[in-house]
Amino acid sequence: MDRKAFQEFFDHLDENLGDDCDHSLTMTTEFLKEKGIKNIDKVVEWLNDNGGYCDCEVLMNVEEKFE
């Protein structure tokens, strides 16, 4: 994924997650599928390696790497 796609992804999570994280990557995988990302497993692995083990952790831990 390129930087622009990641920003769209973070915005999507920020707008839709609220306080209802179910401590999974459900919204993440749904977004990646909707966008036609072919290597979802690699993206999820990269997110995990950078502290994104669930949707809310992606926002808290991974988004800051792009600021």
PQR file of N, CA, C, O and H, with PARSE charges and radii, in Angstrom:
ATOM      1  N   MET A   1       0.843  -1.179   0.000 -0.4000 1.5000
ATOM      2  CA  MET A   1       0.000   0.000   0.000 -0.0000 2.0000
ATOM      3  C   MET A   1       0.883   1.235   0.000  0.5500 1.7000
ATOM      4  O   MET A   1       1.932   1.264   0.644 -0.5500 1.4000
ATOM      5  N   ASP A   2       0.454   2.239  -0.719 -0.4000 1.5000
ATOM      6  CA  ASP A   2       1.221   3.480  -0.707 -0.0000 2.0000
ATOM      7  C   ASP A   2       0.739   4.391   0.421  0.5500 1.7000
ATOM      8  O   ASP A   2      -0.252   4.103   1.092 -0.5500 1.4000
ATOM      9  H   ASP A   2      -0.398   2.215  -1.243  0.4000 1.0000
ATOM     10  N   ARG A   3       1.444   5.470   0.611 -0.4000 1.5000
ATOM     11  CA  ARG A   3       1.166   6.390   1.717 -0.0000 2.0000
ATOM     12  C   ARG A   3      -0.263   6.938   1.640  0.5500 1.7000
ATOM     13  O   ARG A   3      -0.935   7.060   2.664 -0.5500 1.4000
ATOM     14  H   ARG A   3       2.249   5.705   0.066  0.4000 1.0000
ATOM     15  N   LYS A   4      -0.726   7.266   0.438 -0.4000 1.5000
ATOM     16  CA  LYS A   4      -2.071   7.803   0.260 -0.0000 2.0000
ATOM     17  C   LYS A   4      -3.126   6.789   0.691  0.5500 1.7000
ATOM     18  O   LYS A   4      -4.106   7.145   1.345 -0.5500 1.4000
ATOM     19  H   LYS A   4      -0.181   7.167  -0.394  0.4000 1.0000
ATOM     20  N   ALA A   5      -2.921   5.525   0.325 -0.4000 1.5000
ATOM     21  CA  ALA A   5      -3.865   4.467   0.709 -0.0000 2.0000
ATOM     22  C   ALA A   5      -3.876   4.278   2.228  0.5500 1.7000
ATOM     23  O   ALA A   5      -4.933   4.058   2.819 -0.5500 1.4000
ATOM     24  H   ALA A   5      -2.125   5.235  -0.205  0.4000 1.0000
ATOM     25  N   PHE A   6      -2.715   4.361   2.850 -0.4000 1.5000
ATOM     26  CA  PHE A   6      -2.656   4.251   4.305 -0.0000 2.0000
ATOM     27  C   PHE A   6      -3.423   5.402   4.963  0.5500 1.7000
ATOM     28  O   PHE A   6      -4.139   5.183   5.939 -0.5500 1.4000
ATOM     29  H   PHE A   6      -1.857   4.539   2.369  0.4000 1.0000
ATOM     30  N   GLN A   7      -3.282   6.618   4.443 -0.4000 1.5000
ATOM     31  CA  GLN A   7      -3.989   7.754   5.030 -0.0000 2.0000
ATOM     32  C   GLN A   7      -5.503   7.576   4.892  0.5500 1.7000
ATOM     33  O   GLN A   7      -6.255   7.873   5.820 -0.5500 1.4000
ATOM     34  H   GLN A   7      -2.700   6.796   3.649  0.4000 1.0000
ATOM     35  N   GLU A   8      -5.938   7.096   3.743 -0.4000 1.5000
ATOM     36  CA  GLU A   8      -7.366   6.810   3.540 -0.0000 2.0000
ATOM     37  C   GLU A   8      -7.836   5.731   4.521  0.5500 1.7000
ATOM     38  O   GLU A   8      -8.932   5.813   5.074 -0.5500 1.4000
ATOM     39  H   GLU A   8      -5.327   6.855   2.989  0.4000 1.0000
ATOM     40  N   PHE A   9      -7.004   4.739   4.721 -0.4000 1.5000
ATOM     41  CA  PHE A   9      -7.289   3.655   5.661 -0.0000 2.0000
ATOM     42  C   PHE A   9      -7.423   4.187   7.092  0.5500 1.7000
ATOM     43  O   PHE A   9      -8.383   3.855   7.786 -0.5500 1.4000
ATOM     44  H   PHE A   9      -6.113   4.672   4.271  0.4000 1.0000
ATOM     45  N   PHE A  10      -6.471   5.006   7.533 -0.4000 1.5000
ATOM     46  CA  PHE A  10      -6.530   5.582   8.879 -0.0000 2.0000
ATOM     47  C   PHE A  10      -7.771   6.460   9.042  0.5500 1.7000
ATOM     48  O   PHE A  10      -8.440   6.410  10.074 -0.5500 1.4000
ATOM     49  H   PHE A  10      -5.690   5.276   6.969  0.4000 1.0000
ATOM     50  N   ASP A  11      -8.074   7.261   8.020 -0.4000 1.5000
ATOM     51  CA  ASP A  11      -9.271   8.110   8.070 -0.0000 2.0000
ATOM     52  C   ASP A  11     -10.531   7.262   8.190  0.5500 1.7000
ATOM     53  O   ASP A  11     -11.441   7.597   8.948 -0.5500 1.4000
ATOM     54  H   ASP A  11      -7.530   7.301   7.182  0.4000 1.0000
ATOM     55  N   HIS A  12     -10.580   6.175   7.447 -0.4000 1.5000
ATOM     56  CA  HIS A  12     -11.731   5.265   7.501 -0.0000 2.0000
ATOM     57  C   HIS A  12     -11.901   4.704   8.915  0.5500 1.7000
ATOM     58  O   HIS A  12     -13.006   4.713   9.457 -0.5500 1.4000
ATOM     59  H   HIS A  12      -9.840   5.903   6.831  0.4000 1.0000
ATOM     60  N   LEU A  13     -10.827   4.225   9.504 -0.4000 1.5000
ATOM     61  CA  LEU A  13     -10.910   3.697  10.870 -0.0000 2.0000
ATOM     62  C   LEU A  13     -11.327   4.784  11.852  0.5500 1.7000
ATOM     63  O   LEU A  13     -12.171   4.561  12.720 -0.5500 1.4000
ATOM     64  H   LEU A  13      -9.929   4.217   9.064  0.4000 1.0000
ATOM     65  N   ASP A  14     -10.735   5.946  11.710 -0.4000 1.5000
ATOM     66  CA  ASP A  14     -11.029   7.048  12.624 -0.0000 2.0000
ATOM     67  C   ASP A  14     -12.505   7.449  12.561  0.5500 1.7000
ATOM     68  O   ASP A  14     -13.120   7.732  13.589 -0.5500 1.4000
ATOM     69  H   ASP A  14     -10.049   6.127  11.006  0.4000 1.0000
ATOM     70  N   GLU A  15     -13.061   7.472  11.368 -0.4000 1.5000
ATOM     71  CA  GLU A  15     -14.450   7.879  11.184 -0.0000 2.0000
ATOM     72  C   GLU A  15     -15.443   6.799  11.621  0.5500 1.7000
ATOM     73  O   GLU A  15     -16.554   7.122  12.044 -0.5500 1.4000
ATOM     74  H   GLU A  15     -12.561   7.242  10.532  0.4000 1.0000
ATOM     75  N   ASN A  16     -15.064   5.540  11.527 -0.4000 1.5000
ATOM     76  CA  ASN A  16     -16.019   4.457  11.732 -0.0000 2.0000
ATOM     77  C   ASN A  16     -15.837   3.649  13.007  0.5500 1.7000
ATOM     78  O   ASN A  16     -16.758   2.942  13.419 -0.5500 1.4000
ATOM     79  H   ASN A  16     -14.161   5.278  11.184  0.4000 1.0000
ATOM     80  N   LEU A  17     -14.697   3.733  13.630 -0.4000 1.5000
ATOM     81  CA  LEU A  17     -14.425   2.874  14.783 -0.0000 2.0000
ATOM     82  C   LEU A  17     -15.094   3.374  16.055  0.5500 1.7000
ATOM     83  O   LEU A  17     -15.721   2.594  16.771 -0.5500 1.4000
ATOM     84  H   LEU A  17     -13.949   4.307  13.296  0.4000 1.0000
ATOM     85  N   GLY A  18     -14.970   4.641  16.337 -0.4000 1.5000
ATOM     86  CA  GLY A  18     -15.529   5.166  17.586 -0.0000 2.0000
ATOM     87  C   GLY A  18     -14.905   4.477  18.786  0.5500 1.7000
ATOM     88  O   GLY A  18     -13.701   4.221  18.805 -0.5500 1.4000
ATOM     89  H   GLY A  18     -14.460   5.274  15.754  0.4000 1.0000
ATOM     90  N   ASP A  19     -15.720   4.176  19.786 -0.4000 1.5000
ATOM     91  CA  ASP A  19     -15.245   3.508  21.002 -0.0000 2.0000
ATOM     92  C   ASP A  19     -15.587   2.024  21.005  0.5500 1.7000
ATOM     93  O   ASP A  19     -15.578   1.383  22.056 -0.5500 1.4000
ATOM     94  H   ASP A  19     -16.698   4.384  19.771  0.4000 1.0000
ATOM     95  N   ASP A  20     -15.887   1.481  19.832 -0.4000 1.5000
ATOM     96  CA  ASP A  20     -16.412   0.116  19.753 -0.0000 2.0000
ATOM     97  C   ASP A  20     -15.426  -0.897  19.180  0.5500 1.7000
ATOM     98  O   ASP A  20     -15.827  -1.761  18.400 -0.5500 1.4000
ATOM     99  H   ASP A  20     -15.894   2.002  18.978  0.4000 1.0000
ATOM    100  N   CYS A  21     -14.174  -0.816  19.539 -0.4000 1.5000
ATOM    101  CA  CYS A  21     -13.205  -1.792  19.038 -0.0000 2.0000
ATOM    102  C   CYS A  21     -13.504  -3.156  19.645  0.5500 1.7000
ATOM    103  O   CYS A  21     -13.658  -3.286  20.860 -0.5500 1.4000
ATOM    104  H   CYS A  21     -13.848  -0.115  20.172  0.4000 1.0000
ATOM    105  N   ASP A  22     -13.584  -4.163  18.796 -0.4000 1.5000
ATOM    106  CA  ASP A  22     -13.827  -5.528  19.285 -0.0000 2.0000
ATOM    107  C   ASP A  22     -12.515  -6.292  19.451  0.5500 1.7000
ATOM    108  O   ASP A  22     -12.506  -7.514  19.598 -0.5500 1.4000
ATOM    109  H   ASP A  22     -13.459  -4.058  17.810  0.4000 1.0000
ATOM    110  N   HIS A  23     -11.408  -5.547  19.425 -0.4000 1.5000
ATOM    111  CA  HIS A  23     -10.060  -6.105  19.626 -0.0000 2.0000
ATOM    112  C   HIS A  23      -9.701  -7.145  18.569  0.5500 1.7000
ATOM    113  O   HIS A  23      -9.079  -8.171  18.846 -0.5500 1.4000
ATOM    114  H   HIS A  23     -11.416  -4.554  19.306  0.4000 1.0000
ATOM    115  N   SER A  24     -10.124  -6.830  17.344 -0.4000 1.5000
ATOM    116  CA  SER A  24      -9.749  -7.630  16.188 -0.0000 2.0000
ATOM    117  C   SER A  24      -9.404  -6.664  15.055  0.5500 1.7000
ATOM    118  O   SER A  24      -9.465  -5.447  15.229 -0.5500 1.4000
ATOM    119  H   SER A  24     -10.629  -5.997  17.119  0.4000 1.0000
ATOM    120  N   LEU A  25      -9.055  -7.196  13.933 -0.4000 1.5000
ATOM    121  CA  LEU A  25      -8.765  -6.378  12.752 -0.0000 2.0000
ATOM    122  C   LEU A  25      -9.905  -6.464  11.739  0.5500 1.7000
ATOM    123  O   LEU A  25      -9.674  -6.416  10.531 -0.5500 1.4000
ATOM    124  H   LEU A  25      -9.006  -8.185  13.792  0.4000 1.0000
ATOM    125  N   THR A  26     -11.134  -6.591  12.234 -0.4000 1.5000
ATOM    126  CA  THR A  26     -12.299  -6.751  11.364 -0.0000 2.0000
ATOM    127  C   THR A  26     -12.453  -5.584  10.401  0.5500 1.7000
ATOM    128  O   THR A  26     -12.581  -5.794   9.195 -0.5500 1.4000
ATOM    129  H   THR A  26     -11.322  -6.631  13.215  0.4000 1.0000
ATOM    130  N   MET A  27     -12.443  -4.366  10.908 -0.4000 1.5000
ATOM    131  CA  MET A  27     -12.602  -3.199  10.040 -0.0000 2.0000
ATOM    132  C   MET A  27     -11.417  -3.047   9.091  0.5500 1.7000
ATOM    133  O   MET A  27     -11.575  -2.627   7.945 -0.5500 1.4000
ATOM    134  H   MET A  27     -12.339  -4.195  11.888  0.4000 1.0000
ATOM    135  N   THR A  28     -10.249  -3.389   9.576 -0.4000 1.5000
ATOM    136  CA  THR A  28      -9.050  -3.326   8.742 -0.0000 2.0000
ATOM    137  C   THR A  28      -9.168  -4.265   7.555  0.5500 1.7000
ATOM    138  O   THR A  28      -8.969  -3.847   6.414 -0.5500 1.4000
ATOM    139  H   THR A  28     -10.121  -3.730  10.507  0.4000 1.0000
ATOM    140  N   THR A  29      -9.487  -5.518   7.804 -0.4000 1.5000
ATOM    141  CA  THR A  29      -9.574  -6.488   6.705 -0.0000 2.0000
ATOM    142  C   THR A  29     -10.725  -6.162   5.763  0.5500 1.7000
ATOM    143  O   THR A  29     -10.610  -6.368   4.555 -0.5500 1.4000
ATOM    144  H   THR A  29      -9.649  -5.857   8.731  0.4000 1.0000
ATOM    145  N   GLU A  30     -11.835  -5.656   6.299 -0.4000 1.5000
ATOM    146  CA  GLU A  30     -12.952  -5.254   5.431 -0.0000 2.0000
ATOM    147  C   GLU A  30     -12.523  -4.122   4.504  0.5500 1.7000
ATOM    148  O   GLU A  30     -12.823  -4.152   3.311 -0.5500 1.4000
ATOM    149  H   GLU A  30     -11.929  -5.489   7.281  0.4000 1.0000
ATOM    150  N   PHE A  31     -11.827  -3.131   5.041 -0.4000 1.5000
ATOM    151  CA  PHE A  31     -11.349  -2.017   4.232 -0.0000 2.0000
ATOM    152  C   PHE A  31     -10.401  -2.513   3.141  0.5500 1.7000
ATOM    153  O   PHE A  31     -10.535  -2.132   1.979 -0.5500 1.4000
ATOM    154  H   PHE A  31     -11.583  -3.107   6.010  0.4000 1.0000
ATOM    155  N   LEU A  32      -9.453  -3.354   3.512 -0.4000 1.5000
ATOM    156  CA  LEU A  32      -8.470  -3.848   2.549 -0.0000 2.0000
ATOM    157  C   LEU A  32      -9.148  -4.649   1.438  0.5500 1.7000
ATOM    158  O   LEU A  32      -8.764  -4.535   0.274 -0.5500 1.4000
ATOM    159  H   LEU A  32      -9.344  -3.664   4.456  0.4000 1.0000
ATOM    160  N   LYS A  33     -10.142  -5.451   1.782 -0.4000 1.5000
ATOM    161  CA  LYS A  33     -10.889  -6.214   0.775 -0.0000 2.0000
ATOM    162  C   LYS A  33     -11.665  -5.283  -0.151  0.5500 1.7000
ATOM    163  O   LYS A  33     -11.668  -5.473  -1.367 -0.5500 1.4000
ATOM    164  H   LYS A  33     -10.454  -5.544   2.727  0.4000 1.0000
ATOM    165  N   GLU A  34     -12.325  -4.271   0.427 -0.4000 1.5000
ATOM    166  CA  GLU A  34     -13.093  -3.311  -0.376 -0.0000 2.0000
ATOM    167  C   GLU A  34     -12.212  -2.566  -1.359  0.5500 1.7000
ATOM    168  O   GLU A  34     -12.645  -2.241  -2.464 -0.5500 1.4000
ATOM    169  H   GLU A  34     -12.322  -4.116   1.415  0.4000 1.0000
ATOM    170  N   LYS A  35     -10.982  -2.295  -0.962 -0.4000 1.5000
ATOM    171  CA  LYS A  35     -10.052  -1.560  -1.819 -0.0000 2.0000
ATOM    172  C   LYS A  35      -9.313  -2.464  -2.800  0.5500 1.7000
ATOM    173  O   LYS A  35      -8.523  -1.989  -3.615 -0.5500 1.4000
ATOM    174  H   LYS A  35     -10.630  -2.558  -0.064  0.4000 1.0000
ATOM    175  N   GLY A  36      -9.569  -3.756  -2.719 -0.4000 1.5000
ATOM    176  CA  GLY A  36      -8.932  -4.690  -3.648 -0.0000 2.0000
ATOM    177  C   GLY A  36      -7.464  -4.947  -3.374  0.5500 1.7000
ATOM    178  O   GLY A  36      -6.721  -5.323  -4.280 -0.5500 1.4000
ATOM    179  H   GLY A  36     -10.210  -4.142  -2.057  0.4000 1.0000
ATOM    180  N   ILE A  37      -7.039  -4.750  -2.140 -0.4000 1.5000
ATOM    181  CA  ILE A  37      -5.646  -5.025  -1.777 -0.0000 2.0000
ATOM    182  C   ILE A  37      -5.426  -6.528  -1.865  0.5500 1.7000
ATOM    183  O   ILE A  37      -6.148  -7.304  -1.238 -0.5500 1.4000
ATOM    184  H   ILE A  37      -7.643  -4.444  -1.404  0.4000 1.0000
ATOM    185  N   LYS A  38      -4.446  -6.931  -2.629 -0.4000 1.5000
ATOM    186  CA  LYS A  38      -4.228  -8.358  -2.900 -0.0000 2.0000
ATOM    187  C   LYS A  38      -3.403  -9.057  -1.832  0.5500 1.7000
ATOM    188  O   LYS A  38      -3.564 -10.258  -1.618 -0.5500 1.4000
ATOM    189  H   LYS A  38      -3.860  -6.301  -3.138  0.4000 1.0000
ATOM    190  N   ASN A  39      -2.548  -8.349  -1.178 -0.4000 1.5000
ATOM    191  CA  ASN A  39      -1.651  -8.961  -0.199 -0.0000 2.0000
ATOM    192  C   ASN A  39      -2.073  -8.605   1.231  0.5500 1.7000
ATOM    193  O   ASN A  39      -1.273  -8.085   2.008 -0.5500 1.4000
ATOM    194  H   ASN A  39      -2.417  -7.373  -1.352  0.4000 1.0000
ATOM    195  N   ILE A  40      -3.310  -8.885   1.563 -0.4000 1.5000
ATOM    196  CA  ILE A  40      -3.862  -8.546   2.872 -0.0000 2.0000
ATOM    197  C   ILE A  40      -3.033  -9.158   3.994  0.5500 1.7000
ATOM    198  O   ILE A  40      -2.769  -8.499   5.000 -0.5500 1.4000
ATOM    199  H   ILE A  40      -3.960  -9.308   0.931  0.4000 1.0000
ATOM    200  N   ASP A  41      -2.621 -10.409   3.830 -0.4000 1.5000
ATOM    201  CA  ASP A  41      -1.835 -11.072   4.874 -0.0000 2.0000
ATOM    202  C   ASP A  41      -0.542 -10.316   5.164  0.5500 1.7000
ATOM    203  O   ASP A  41      -0.142 -10.197   6.322 -0.5500 1.4000
ATOM    204  H   ASP A  41      -2.836 -10.944   3.013  0.4000 1.0000
ATOM    205  N   LYS A  42       0.110  -9.808   4.129 -0.4000 1.5000
ATOM    206  CA  LYS A  42       1.353  -9.058   4.330 -0.0000 2.0000
ATOM    207  C   LYS A  42       1.088  -7.726   5.020  0.5500 1.7000
ATOM    208  O   LYS A  42       1.869  -7.299   5.870 -0.5500 1.4000
ATOM    209  H   LYS A  42      -0.215  -9.905   3.188  0.4000 1.0000
ATOM    210  N   VAL A  43      -0.008  -7.070   4.658 -0.4000 1.5000
ATOM    211  CA  VAL A  43      -0.348  -5.803   5.309 -0.0000 2.0000
ATOM    212  C   VAL A  43      -0.650  -6.048   6.781  0.5500 1.7000
ATOM    213  O   VAL A  43      -0.179  -5.306   7.643 -0.5500 1.4000
ATOM    214  H   VAL A  43      -0.643  -7.416   3.967  0.4000 1.0000
ATOM    215  N   VAL A  44      -1.427  -7.080   7.074 -0.4000 1.5000
ATOM    216  CA  VAL A  44      -1.758  -7.408   8.465 -0.0000 2.0000
ATOM    217  C   VAL A  44      -0.494  -7.770   9.239  0.5500 1.7000
ATOM    218  O   VAL A  44      -0.335  -7.362  10.389 -0.5500 1.4000
ATOM    219  H   VAL A  44      -1.810  -7.683   6.374  0.4000 1.0000
ATOM    220  N   GLU A  45       0.390  -8.519   8.627 -0.4000 1.5000
ATOM    221  CA  GLU A  45       1.654  -8.868   9.279 -0.0000 2.0000
ATOM    222  C   GLU A  45       2.458  -7.611   9.594  0.5500 1.7000
ATOM    223  O   GLU A  45       3.015  -7.488  10.685 -0.5500 1.4000
ATOM    224  H   GLU A  45       0.261  -8.851   7.693  0.4000 1.0000
ATOM    225  N   TRP A  46       2.523  -6.675   8.643 -0.4000 1.5000
ATOM    226  CA  TRP A  46       3.247  -5.433   8.859 -0.0000 2.0000
ATOM    227  C   TRP A  46       2.589  -4.629   9.979  0.5500 1.7000
ATOM    228  O   TRP A  46       3.286  -4.077  10.830 -0.5500 1.4000
ATOM    229  H   TRP A  46       2.070  -6.775   7.757  0.4000 1.0000
ATOM    230  N   LEU A  47       1.262  -4.556   9.989 -0.4000 1.5000
ATOM    231  CA  LEU A  47       0.552  -3.843  11.056 -0.0000 2.0000
ATOM    232  C   LEU A  47       0.879  -4.459  12.416  0.5500 1.7000
ATOM    233  O   LEU A  47       1.171  -3.742  13.373 -0.5500 1.4000
ATOM    234  H   LEU A  47       0.696  -5.005   9.298  0.4000 1.0000
ATOM    235  N   ASN A  48       0.829  -5.792  12.499 -0.4000 1.5000
ATOM    236  CA  ASN A  48       1.167  -6.483  13.747 -0.0000 2.0000
ATOM    237  C   ASN A  48       2.591  -6.169  14.185  0.5500 1.7000
ATOM    238  O   ASN A  48       2.834  -5.909  15.363 -0.5500 1.4000
ATOM    239  H   ASN A  48       0.592  -6.375  11.722  0.4000 1.0000
ATOM    240  N   ASP A  49       3.523  -6.190  13.255 -0.4000 1.5000
ATOM    241  CA  ASP A  49       4.921  -5.906  13.570 -0.0000 2.0000
ATOM    242  C   ASP A  49       5.125  -4.480  14.097  0.5500 1.7000
ATOM    243  O   ASP A  49       6.119  -4.180  14.758 -0.5500 1.4000
ATOM    244  H   ASP A  49       3.325  -6.400  12.298  0.4000 1.0000
ATOM    245  N   ASN A  50       4.154  -3.612  13.784 -0.4000 1.5000
ATOM    246  CA  ASN A  50       4.255  -2.214  14.199 -0.0000 2.0000
ATOM    247  C   ASN A  50       3.240  -1.845  15.272  0.5500 1.7000
ATOM    248  O   ASN A  50       2.912  -0.671  15.445 -0.5500 1.4000
ATOM    249  H   ASN A  50       3.346  -3.856  13.247  0.4000 1.0000
ATOM    250  N   GLY A  51       2.738  -2.854  15.998 -0.4000 1.5000
ATOM    251  CA  GLY A  51       1.871  -2.615  17.148 -0.0000 2.0000
ATOM    252  C   GLY A  51       0.392  -2.560  16.848  0.5500 1.7000
ATOM    253  O   GLY A  51      -0.396  -2.200  17.723 -0.5500 1.4000
ATOM    254  H   GLY A  51       3.004  -3.808  15.858  0.4000 1.0000
ATOM    255  N   GLY A  52      -0.013  -2.909  15.629 -0.4000 1.5000
ATOM    256  CA  GLY A  52      -1.425  -2.878  15.258 -0.0000 2.0000
ATOM    257  C   GLY A  52      -2.041  -4.255  15.289  0.5500 1.7000
ATOM    258  O   GLY A  52      -2.167  -4.909  14.254 -0.5500 1.4000
ATOM    259  H   GLY A  52       0.627  -3.202  14.919  0.4000 1.0000
ATOM    260  N   TYR A  53      -2.428  -4.700  16.476 -0.4000 1.5000
ATOM    261  CA  TYR A  53      -3.005  -6.037  16.626 -0.0000 2.0000
ATOM    262  C   TYR A  53      -4.526  -6.032  16.541  0.5500 1.7000
ATOM    263  O   TYR A  53      -5.154  -7.084  16.420 -0.5500 1.4000
ATOM    264  H   TYR A  53      -2.326  -4.169  17.317  0.4000 1.0000
ATOM    265  N   CYS A  54      -5.114  -4.832  16.605 -0.4000 1.5000
ATOM    266  CA  CYS A  54      -6.556  -4.672  16.425 -0.0000 2.0000
ATOM    267  C   CYS A  54      -6.786  -3.292  15.820  0.5500 1.7000
ATOM    268  O   CYS A  54      -5.854  -2.495  15.713 -0.5500 1.4000
ATOM    269  H   CYS A  54      -4.603  -3.977  16.703  0.4000 1.0000
ATOM    270  N   ASP A  55      -8.021  -3.011  15.426 -0.4000 1.5000
ATOM    271  CA  ASP A  55      -8.320  -1.756  14.741 -0.0000 2.0000
ATOM    272  C   ASP A  55      -7.926  -0.525  15.562  0.5500 1.7000
ATOM    273  O   ASP A  55      -7.359   0.421  15.016 -0.5500 1.4000
ATOM    274  H   ASP A  55      -8.778  -3.658  15.513  0.4000 1.0000
ATOM    275  N   CYS A  56      -8.219  -0.528  16.869 -0.4000 1.5000
ATOM    276  CA  CYS A  56      -7.881   0.658  17.674 -0.0000 2.0000
ATOM    277  C   CYS A  56      -6.377   0.797  17.858  0.5500 1.7000
ATOM    278  O   CYS A  56      -5.869   1.916  17.928 -0.5500 1.4000
ATOM    279  H   CYS A  56      -8.680  -1.297  17.313  0.4000 1.0000
ATOM    280  N   GLU A  57      -5.659  -0.311  17.936 -0.4000 1.5000
ATOM    281  CA  GLU A  57      -4.199  -0.238  18.061 -0.0000 2.0000
ATOM    282  C   GLU A  57      -3.554   0.238  16.772  0.5500 1.7000
ATOM    283  O   GLU A  57      -2.493   0.861  16.798 -0.5500 1.4000
ATOM    284  H   GLU A  57      -6.072  -1.220  17.879  0.4000 1.0000
ATOM    285  N   VAL A  58      -4.192  -0.053  15.638 -0.4000 1.5000
ATOM    286  CA  VAL A  58      -3.692   0.485  14.370 -0.0000 2.0000
ATOM    287  C   VAL A  58      -3.704   2.010  14.449  0.5500 1.7000
ATOM    288  O   VAL A  58      -2.732   2.663  14.071 -0.5500 1.4000
ATOM    289  H   VAL A  58      -5.054  -0.560  15.617  0.4000 1.0000
ATOM    290  N   LEU A  59      -4.810   2.574  14.940 -0.4000 1.5000
ATOM    291  CA  LEU A  59      -4.887   4.030  15.057 -0.0000 2.0000
ATOM    292  C   LEU A  59      -3.917   4.575  16.087  0.5500 1.7000
ATOM    293  O   LEU A  59      -3.291   5.611  15.863 -0.5500 1.4000
ATOM    294  H   LEU A  59      -5.600   2.043  15.246  0.4000 1.0000
ATOM    295  N   MET A  60      -3.785   3.890  17.213 -0.4000 1.5000
ATOM    296  CA  MET A  60      -2.922   4.404  18.284 -0.0000 2.0000
ATOM    297  C   MET A  60      -1.444   4.214  17.997  0.5500 1.7000
ATOM    298  O   MET A  60      -0.644   5.101  18.292 -0.5500 1.4000
ATOM    299  H   MET A  60      -4.293   3.048  17.395  0.4000 1.0000
ATOM    300  N   ASN A  61      -1.066   3.084  17.432 -0.4000 1.5000
ATOM    301  CA  ASN A  61       0.356   2.742  17.307 -0.0000 2.0000
ATOM    302  C   ASN A  61       0.928   2.902  15.905  0.5500 1.7000
ATOM    303  O   ASN A  61       2.088   3.285  15.752 -0.5500 1.4000
ATOM    304  H   ASN A  61      -1.717   2.363  17.193  0.4000 1.0000
ATOM    305  N   VAL A  62       0.141   2.618  14.896 -0.4000 1.5000
ATOM    306  CA  VAL A  62       0.680   2.607  13.544 -0.0000 2.0000
ATOM    307  C   VAL A  62       0.520   3.968  12.860  0.5500 1.7000
ATOM    308  O   VAL A  62       1.422   4.423  12.157 -0.5500 1.4000
ATOM    309  H   VAL A  62      -0.801   2.307  15.021  0.4000 1.0000
ATOM    310  N   GLU A  63      -0.622   4.610  13.066 -0.4000 1.5000
ATOM    311  CA  GLU A  63      -0.846   5.894  12.388 -0.0000 2.0000
ATOM    312  C   GLU A  63       0.242   6.904  12.722  0.5500 1.7000
ATOM    313  O   GLU A  63       0.648   7.687  11.863 -0.5500 1.4000
ATOM    314  H   GLU A  63      -1.355   4.240  13.637  0.4000 1.0000
ATOM    315  N   GLU A  64       0.722   6.892  13.974 -0.4000 1.5000
ATOM    316  CA  GLU A  64       1.750   7.862  14.377 -0.0000 2.0000
ATOM    317  C   GLU A  64       3.040   7.698  13.574  0.5500 1.7000
ATOM    318  O   GLU A  64       3.824   8.643  13.490 -0.5500 1.4000
ATOM    319  H   GLU A  64       0.393   6.256  14.672  0.4000 1.0000
ATOM    320  N   LYS A  65       3.279   6.544  12.991 -0.4000 1.5000
ATOM    321  CA  LYS A  65       4.487   6.334  12.180 -0.0000 2.0000
ATOM    322  C   LYS A  65       4.409   7.104  10.858  0.5500 1.7000
ATOM    323  O   LYS A  65       5.420   7.289  10.180 -0.5500 1.4000
ATOM    324  H   LYS A  65       2.642   5.776  13.059  0.4000 1.0000
ATOM    325  N   PHE A  66       3.204   7.550  10.500 -0.4000 1.5000
ATOM    326  CA  PHE A  66       3.000   8.271   9.241 -0.0000 2.0000
ATOM    327  C   PHE A  66       2.915   9.783   9.447  0.5500 1.7000
ATOM    328  O   PHE A  66       2.772  10.530   8.479 -0.5500 1.4000
ATOM    329  H   PHE A  66       2.383   7.400  11.051  0.4000 1.0000
ATOM    330  N   GLU A  67       3.000  10.234  10.683 -0.4000 1.5000
ATOM    331  CA  GLU A  67       2.905  11.678  10.942 -0.0000 2.0000
ATOM    332  C   GLU A  67       4.230  12.353  10.860  0.5500 1.7000
ATOM    333  O   GLU A  67       4.319  13.566  11.053 -0.5500 1.4000
ATOM    334  H   GLU A  67       3.116   9.627  11.469  0.4000 1.0000
TER
END
